[in-house]
Every structure is written in structure tokens, then in C-alpha cells.
Amino acid sequence: MSQFLYVLPALACPVGMGAMMWFMMRSGRKNTTSPAATDPREQGLASLRKEIDDLRAQVAPQPGVQHRERTQ
């Protein structure tokens, strides 16, 4: 019985770590929505990317219109 008391603290760490990993995995499954869909920063970034694409489409050279070249 006294030998068991010496082994108990050595087993407490791996068993506790396994339990924490198990609880963390279980809590991760509850989140069914993607964070990108609900994150306002991602929505703002998507809006800015769309605006950049629209501006590039407006600035793109159109056929039949002559543009002068820039020299620096």
C-alpha cells in the first residue's frame, strides 16, 4: 500500500493531462459555426477586398481608349 502512494503523484500528471485534453476536444465540437462567418473583422476584410476589386475593374484599361505612359 505504501508503494501505491509513491506511484499516485507520478500518475496524477498524465491522467490529469489526458482529462484536460478530452474536455478540450469535447468543447471544440460544440462550436458548429465557423469563426470567419461571425467575426466582424473577417466581414470587414471581405468588404474591403470587394471594394478593391471594383476599383481595379474601373481603372483597368478599356479597349479603344489610349492611355499615355507614365515615366518616373
Jmol script that loads the backbone (N, CA, C; Angstrom):
load data "model"
ATOM      1  N   MET A   1       0.812  -1.197   0.000  1.00  0.00           N
ATOM      2  CA  MET A   1       0.000   0.000   0.000  1.00  0.00           C
ATOM      3  C   MET A   1       0.856   1.262   0.000  1.00  0.00           C
ATOM      4  N   SER A   2       1.965   1.263   0.703  1.00  0.00           N
ATOM      5  CA  SER A   2       2.810   2.455   0.746  1.00  0.00           C
ATOM      6  C   SER A   2       3.470   2.708  -0.606  1.00  0.00           C
ATOM      7  N   GLN A   3       3.731   1.647  -1.377  1.00  0.00           N
ATOM      8  CA  GLN A   3       4.310   1.839  -2.712  1.00  0.00           C
ATOM      9  C   GLN A   3       3.295   2.495  -3.646  1.00  0.00           C
ATOM     10  N   PHE A   4       2.031   2.184  -3.442  1.00  0.00           N
ATOM     11  CA  PHE A   4       0.985   2.797  -4.260  1.00  0.00           C
ATOM     12  C   PHE A   4       0.942   4.309  -4.034  1.00  0.00           C
ATOM     13  N   LEU A   5       1.187   4.753  -2.817  1.00  0.00           N
ATOM     14  CA  LEU A   5       1.180   6.186  -2.520  1.00  0.00           C
ATOM     15  C   LEU A   5       2.335   6.910  -3.202  1.00  0.00           C
ATOM     16  N   TYR A   6       3.429   6.211  -3.479  1.00  0.00           N
ATOM     17  CA  TYR A   6       4.548   6.818  -4.190  1.00  0.00           C
ATOM     18  C   TYR A   6       4.252   6.942  -5.691  1.00  0.00           C
ATOM     19  N   VAL A   7       3.493   6.008  -6.216  1.00  0.00           N
ATOM     20  CA  VAL A   7       3.180   5.999  -7.648  1.00  0.00           C
ATOM     21  C   VAL A   7       2.034   6.961  -7.961  1.00  0.00           C
ATOM     22  N   LEU A   8       1.163   7.190  -7.000  1.00  0.00           N
ATOM     23  CA  LEU A   8      -0.012   8.029  -7.234  1.00  0.00           C
ATOM     24  C   LEU A   8       0.328   9.432  -7.728  1.00  0.00           C
ATOM     25  N   PRO A   9       1.266  10.187  -7.138  1.00  0.00           N
ATOM     26  CA  PRO A   9       1.592  11.514  -7.684  1.00  0.00           C
ATOM     27  C   PRO A   9       2.191  11.451  -9.091  1.00  0.00           C
ATOM     28  N   ALA A  10       2.917  10.384  -9.399  1.00  0.00           N
ATOM     29  CA  ALA A  10       3.503  10.244 -10.734  1.00  0.00           C
ATOM     30  C   ALA A  10       2.425  10.000 -11.784  1.00  0.00           C
ATOM     31  N   LEU A  11       1.324   9.365 -11.409  1.00  0.00           N
ATOM     32  CA  LEU A  11       0.232   9.103 -12.351  1.00  0.00           C
ATOM     33  C   LEU A  11      -0.745  10.274 -12.424  1.00  0.00           C
ATOM     34  N   ALA A  12      -0.742  11.126 -11.440  1.00  0.00           N
ATOM     35  CA  ALA A  12      -1.700  12.234 -11.417  1.00  0.00           C
ATOM     36  C   ALA A  12      -1.483  13.183 -12.592  1.00  0.00           C
ATOM     37  N   CYS A  13      -0.249  13.450 -12.942  1.00  0.00           N
ATOM     38  CA  CYS A  13       0.035  14.386 -14.034  1.00  0.00           C
ATOM     39  C   CYS A  13      -0.451  13.854 -15.383  1.00  0.00           C
ATOM     40  N   PRO A  14      -0.078  12.645 -15.816  1.00  0.00           N
ATOM     41  CA  PRO A  14      -0.559  12.179 -17.122  1.00  0.00           C
ATOM     42  C   PRO A  14      -2.070  11.969 -17.175  1.00  0.00           C
ATOM     43  N   VAL A  15      -2.642  11.507 -16.078  1.00  0.00           N
ATOM     44  CA  VAL A  15      -4.092  11.294 -16.065  1.00  0.00           C
ATOM     45  C   VAL A  15      -4.806  12.645 -16.126  1.00  0.00           C
ATOM     46  N   GLY A  16      -4.323  13.621 -15.381  1.00  0.00           N
ATOM     47  CA  GLY A  16      -4.921  14.959 -15.419  1.00  0.00           C
ATOM     48  C   GLY A  16      -4.775  15.598 -16.785  1.00  0.00           C
ATOM     49  N   MET A  17      -3.630  15.421 -17.419  1.00  0.00           N
ATOM     50  CA  MET A  17      -3.406  15.988 -18.758  1.00  0.00           C
ATOM     51  C   MET A  17      -4.331  15.326 -19.773  1.00  0.00           C
ATOM     52  N   GLY A  18      -4.506  14.027 -19.676  1.00  0.00           N
ATOM     53  CA  GLY A  18      -5.427  13.329 -20.577  1.00  0.00           C
ATOM     54  C   GLY A  18      -6.859  13.804 -20.397  1.00  0.00           C
ATOM     55  N   ALA A  19      -7.254  14.028 -19.145  1.00  0.00           N
ATOM     56  CA  ALA A  19      -8.611  14.512 -18.879  1.00  0.00           C
ATOM     57  C   ALA A  19      -8.800  15.913 -19.453  1.00  0.00           C
ATOM     58  N   MET A  20      -7.810  16.775 -19.299  1.00  0.00           N
ATOM     59  CA  MET A  20      -7.927  18.132 -19.854  1.00  0.00           C
ATOM     60  C   MET A  20      -8.028  18.095 -21.377  1.00  0.00           C
ATOM     61  N   MET A  21      -7.249  17.243 -22.019  1.00  0.00           N
ATOM     62  CA  MET A  21      -7.311  17.143 -23.481  1.00  0.00           C
ATOM     63  C   MET A  21      -8.688  16.650 -23.923  1.00  0.00           C
ATOM     64  N   TRP A  22      -9.231  15.694 -23.191  1.00  0.00           N
ATOM     65  CA  TRP A  22     -10.540  15.147 -23.537  1.00  0.00           C
ATOM     66  C   TRP A  22     -11.613  16.220 -23.412  1.00  0.00           C
ATOM     67  N   PHE A  23     -11.577  16.998 -22.308  1.00  0.00           N
ATOM     68  CA  PHE A  23     -12.560  18.063 -22.128  1.00  0.00           C
ATOM     69  C   PHE A  23     -12.414  19.148 -23.186  1.00  0.00           C
ATOM     70  N   MET A  24     -11.205  19.462 -23.568  1.00  0.00           N
ATOM     71  CA  MET A  24     -10.997  20.484 -24.591  1.00  0.00           C
ATOM     72  C   MET A  24     -11.508  20.018 -25.949  1.00  0.00           C
ATOM     73  N   MET A  25     -11.318  18.747 -26.265  1.00  0.00           N
ATOM     74  CA  MET A  25     -11.817  18.223 -27.535  1.00  0.00           C
ATOM     75  C   MET A  25     -13.343  18.242 -27.550  1.00  0.00           C
ATOM     76  N   ARG A  26     -13.970  17.914 -26.449  1.00  0.00           N
ATOM     77  CA  ARG A  26     -15.433  17.915 -26.377  1.00  0.00           C
ATOM     78  C   ARG A  26     -15.987  19.320 -26.529  1.00  0.00           C
ATOM     79  N   SER A  27     -15.344  20.304 -25.914  1.00  0.00           N
ATOM     80  CA  SER A  27     -15.855  21.674 -26.007  1.00  0.00           C
ATOM     81  C   SER A  27     -15.669  22.233 -27.414  1.00  0.00           C
ATOM     82  N   GLY A  28     -14.680  21.760 -28.154  1.00  0.00           N
ATOM     83  CA  GLY A  28     -14.451  22.225 -29.519  1.00  0.00           C
ATOM     84  C   GLY A  28     -15.515  21.762 -30.488  1.00  0.00           C
ATOM     85  N   ARG A  29     -16.161  20.659 -30.210  1.00  0.00           N
ATOM     86  CA  ARG A  29     -17.193  20.142 -31.110  1.00  0.00           C
ATOM     87  C   ARG A  29     -18.490  20.910 -31.005  1.00  0.00           C
ATOM     88  N   LYS A  30     -18.726  21.595 -29.915  1.00  0.00           N
ATOM     89  CA  LYS A  30     -19.977  22.326 -29.729  1.00  0.00           C
ATOM     90  C   LYS A  30     -20.066  23.536 -30.639  1.00  0.00           C
ATOM     91  N   ASN A  31     -18.948  24.094 -31.058  1.00  0.00           N
ATOM     92  CA  ASN A  31     -18.928  25.272 -31.909  1.00  0.00           C
ATOM     93  C   ASN A  31     -19.144  24.836 -33.352  1.00  0.00           C
ATOM     94  N   THR A  32     -20.403  24.923 -33.838  1.00  0.00           N
ATOM     95  CA  THR A  32     -20.727  24.452 -35.186  1.00  0.00           C
ATOM     96  C   THR A  32     -20.593  25.547 -36.232  1.00  0.00           C
ATOM     97  N   THR A  33     -20.634  26.827 -35.824  1.00  0.00           N
ATOM     98  CA  THR A  33     -20.484  27.907 -36.793  1.00  0.00           C
ATOM     99  C   THR A  33     -19.005  28.216 -36.972  1.00  0.00           C
ATOM    100  N   SER A  34     -18.649  28.580 -38.169  1.00  0.00           N
ATOM    101  CA  SER A  34     -17.255  28.913 -38.419  1.00  0.00           C
ATOM    102  C   SER A  34     -16.956  30.296 -37.863  1.00  0.00           C
ATOM    103  N   PRO A  35     -15.784  30.491 -37.273  1.00  0.00           N
ATOM    104  CA  PRO A  35     -15.465  31.799 -36.711  1.00  0.00           C
ATOM    105  C   PRO A  35     -15.369  32.888 -37.771  1.00  0.00           C
ATOM    106  N   ALA A  36     -15.023  32.524 -38.994  1.00  0.00           N
ATOM    107  CA  ALA A  36     -14.903  33.524 -40.051  1.00  0.00           C
ATOM    108  C   ALA A  36     -16.267  34.116 -40.407  1.00  0.00           C
ATOM    109  N   ALA A  37     -17.322  33.319 -40.256  1.00  0.00           N
ATOM    110  CA  ALA A  37     -18.653  33.802 -40.613  1.00  0.00           C
ATOM    111  C   ALA A  37     -19.181  34.799 -39.584  1.00  0.00           C
ATOM    112  N   THR A  38     -18.743  34.699 -38.346  1.00  0.00           N
ATOM    113  CA  THR A  38     -19.272  35.569 -37.303  1.00  0.00           C
ATOM    114  C   THR A  38     -18.291  36.661 -36.897  1.00  0.00           C
ATOM    115  N   ASP A  39     -17.064  36.605 -37.351  1.00  0.00           N
ATOM    116  CA  ASP A  39     -16.053  37.578 -36.954  1.00  0.00           C
ATOM    117  C   ASP A  39     -16.249  38.867 -37.744  1.00  0.00           C
ATOM    118  N   PRO A  40     -16.495  39.996 -37.078  1.00  0.00           N
ATOM    119  CA  PRO A  40     -16.712  41.254 -37.811  1.00  0.00           C
ATOM    120  C   PRO A  40     -15.475  41.695 -38.585  1.00  0.00           C
ATOM    121  N   ARG A  41     -14.283  41.307 -38.125  1.00  0.00           N
ATOM    122  CA  ARG A  41     -13.069  41.693 -38.866  1.00  0.00           C
ATOM    123  C   ARG A  41     -13.019  40.983 -40.204  1.00  0.00           C
ATOM    124  N   GLU A  42     -13.440  39.716 -40.226  1.00  0.00           N
ATOM    125  CA  GLU A  42     -13.450  38.970 -41.492  1.00  0.00           C
ATOM    126  C   GLU A  42     -14.484  39.559 -42.454  1.00  0.00           C
ATOM    127  N   GLN A  43     -15.622  39.982 -41.927  1.00  0.00           N
ATOM    128  CA  GLN A  43     -16.644  40.587 -42.774  1.00  0.00           C
ATOM    129  C   GLN A  43     -16.147  41.911 -43.340  1.00  0.00           C
ATOM    130  N   GLY A  44     -15.461  42.695 -42.515  1.00  0.00           N
ATOM    131  CA  GLY A  44     -14.903  43.960 -42.989  1.00  0.00           C
ATOM    132  C   GLY A  44     -13.832  43.745 -44.035  1.00  0.00           C
ATOM    133  N   LEU A  45     -13.005  42.710 -43.819  1.00  0.00           N
ATOM    134  CA  LEU A  45     -11.955  42.393 -44.781  1.00  0.00           C
ATOM    135  C   LEU A  45     -12.557  41.972 -46.121  1.00  0.00           C
ATOM    136  N   ALA A  46     -13.613  41.185 -46.085  1.00  0.00           N
ATOM    137  CA  ALA A  46     -14.273  40.764 -47.326  1.00  0.00           C
ATOM    138  C   ALA A  46     -14.858  41.976 -48.048  1.00  0.00           C
ATOM    139  N   SER A  47     -15.420  42.905 -47.290  1.00  0.00           N
ATOM    140  CA  SER A  47     -15.983  44.120 -47.892  1.00  0.00           C
ATOM    141  C   SER A  47     -14.892  44.952 -48.559  1.00  0.00           C
ATOM    142  N   LEU A  48     -13.750  45.094 -47.886  1.00  0.00           N
ATOM    143  CA  LEU A  48     -12.643  45.859 -48.469  1.00  0.00           C
ATOM    144  C   LEU A  48     -12.082  45.182 -49.713  1.00  0.00           C
ATOM    145  N   ARG A  49     -11.991  43.868 -49.697  1.00  0.00           N
ATOM    146  CA  ARG A  49     -11.498  43.151 -50.885  1.00  0.00           C
ATOM    147  C   ARG A  49     -12.436  43.349 -52.065  1.00  0.00           C
ATOM    148  N   LYS A  50     -13.745  43.326 -51.813  1.00  0.00           N
ATOM    149  CA  LYS A  50     -14.706  43.550 -52.896  1.00  0.00           C
ATOM    150  C   LYS A  50     -14.566  44.969 -53.442  1.00  0.00           C
ATOM    151  N   GLU A  51     -14.374  45.932 -52.548  1.00  0.00           N
ATOM    152  CA  GLU A  51     -14.205  47.317 -52.987  1.00  0.00           C
ATOM    153  C   GLU A  51     -12.946  47.483 -53.826  1.00  0.00           C
ATOM    154  N   ILE A  52     -11.860  46.818 -53.444  1.00  0.00           N
ATOM    155  CA  ILE A  52     -10.616  46.874 -54.228  1.00  0.00           C
ATOM    156  C   ILE A  52     -10.833  46.270 -55.607  1.00  0.00           C
ATOM    157  N   ASP A  53     -11.534  45.141 -55.667  1.00  0.00           N
ATOM    158  CA  ASP A  53     -11.811  44.517 -56.965  1.00  0.00           C
ATOM    159  C   ASP A  53     -12.647  45.444 -57.853  1.00  0.00           C
ATOM    160  N   ASP A  54     -13.635  46.114 -57.254  1.00  0.00           N
ATOM    161  CA  ASP A  54     -14.461  47.048 -58.027  1.00  0.00           C
ATOM    162  C   ASP A  54     -13.629  48.215 -58.556  1.00  0.00           C
ATOM    163  N   LEU A  55     -12.749  48.744 -57.719  1.00  0.00           N
ATOM    164  CA  LEU A  55     -11.900  49.860 -58.155  1.00  0.00           C
ATOM    165  C   LEU A  55     -10.926  49.428 -59.240  1.00  0.00           C
ATOM    166  N   ARG A  56     -10.382  48.240 -59.126  1.00  0.00           N
ATOM    167  CA  ARG A  56      -9.474  47.742 -60.171  1.00  0.00           C
ATOM    168  C   ARG A  56     -10.204  47.569 -61.490  1.00  0.00           C
ATOM    169  N   ALA A  57     -11.462  47.139 -61.427  1.00  0.00           N
ATOM    170  CA  ALA A  57     -12.248  46.977 -62.651  1.00  0.00           C
ATOM    171  C   ALA A  57     -12.505  48.332 -63.302  1.00  0.00           C
ATOM    172  N   GLN A  58     -12.676  49.380 -62.488  1.00  0.00           N
ATOM    173  CA  GLN A  58     -12.906  50.715 -63.041  1.00  0.00           C
ATOM    174  C   GLN A  58     -11.637  51.291 -63.651  1.00  0.00           C
ATOM    175  N   VAL A  59     -10.489  50.977 -63.075  1.00  0.00           N
ATOM    176  CA  VAL A  59      -9.222  51.552 -63.529  1.00  0.00           C
ATOM    177  C   VAL A  59      -8.614  50.748 -64.670  1.00  0.00           C
ATOM    178  N   ALA A  60      -9.031  49.532 -64.874  1.00  0.00           N
ATOM    179  CA  ALA A  60      -8.454  48.660 -65.898  1.00  0.00           C
ATOM    180  C   ALA A  60      -8.581  49.317 -67.273  1.00  0.00           C
ATOM    181  N   PRO A  61      -7.531  49.186 -68.094  1.00  0.00           N
ATOM    182  CA  PRO A  61      -7.578  49.781 -69.435  1.00  0.00           C
ATOM    183  C   PRO A  61      -8.736  49.206 -70.254  1.00  0.00           C
ATOM    184  N   GLN A  62      -9.445  50.107 -70.908  1.00  0.00           N
ATOM    185  CA  GLN A  62     -10.563  49.688 -71.737  1.00  0.00           C
ATOM    186  C   GLN A  62     -10.130  49.723 -73.196  1.00  0.00           C
ATOM    187  N   PRO A  63     -10.616  48.783 -73.994  1.00  0.00           N
ATOM    188  CA  PRO A  63     -10.226  48.759 -75.408  1.00  0.00           C
ATOM    189  C   PRO A  63     -10.715  50.017 -76.136  1.00  0.00           C
ATOM    190  N   GLY A  64      -9.859  50.532 -76.999  1.00  0.00           N
ATOM    191  CA  GLY A  64     -10.220  51.703 -77.798  1.00  0.00           C
ATOM    192  C   GLY A  64      -9.847  53.022 -77.132  1.00  0.00           C
ATOM    193  N   VAL A  65      -9.422  53.002 -75.904  1.00  0.00           N
ATOM    194  CA  VAL A  65      -9.045  54.229 -75.204  1.00  0.00           C
ATOM    195  C   VAL A  65      -7.529  54.231 -75.082  1.00  0.00           C
ATOM    196  N   GLN A  66      -6.924  55.346 -75.529  1.00  0.00           N
ATOM    197  CA  GLN A  66      -5.476  55.435 -75.458  1.00  0.00           C
ATOM    198  C   GLN A  66      -5.048  56.059 -74.135  1.00  0.00           C
ATOM    199  N   HIS A  67      -4.086  55.422 -73.514  1.00  0.00           N
ATOM    200  CA  HIS A  67      -3.554  55.920 -72.254  1.00  0.00           C
ATOM    201  C   HIS A  67      -2.109  56.314 -72.482  1.00  0.00           C
ATOM    202  N   ARG A  68      -1.693  57.413 -71.902  1.00  0.00           N
ATOM    203  CA  ARG A  68      -0.295  57.779 -72.034  1.00  0.00           C
ATOM    204  C   ARG A  68       0.501  57.065 -70.947  1.00  0.00           C
ATOM    205  N   GLU A  69       1.729  56.762 -71.277  1.00  0.00           N
ATOM    206  CA  GLU A  69       2.570  56.020 -70.346  1.00  0.00           C
ATOM    207  C   GLU A  69       3.167  56.973 -69.332  1.00  0.00           C
ATOM    208  N   ARG A  70       3.295  56.477 -68.134  1.00  0.00           N
ATOM    209  CA  ARG A  70       3.911  57.258 -67.066  1.00  0.00           C
ATOM    210  C   ARG A  70       5.406  57.027 -67.048  1.00  0.00           C
ATOM    211  N   THR A  71       6.154  58.085 -66.880  1.00  0.00           N
ATOM    212  CA  THR A  71       7.597  57.961 -66.733  1.00  0.00           C
ATOM    213  C   THR A  71       7.975  58.585 -65.415  1.00  0.00           C
ATOM    214  N   GLN A  72       8.853  57.933 -64.710  1.00  0.00           N
ATOM    215  CA  GLN A  72       9.250  58.464 -63.406  1.00  0.00           C
ATOM    216  C   GLN A  72      10.702  58.808 -63.388  1.00  0.00           C
TER     217      GLN A  72
END
end "model"
wireframe off; spacefill off
backbone 0.3
color backbone group
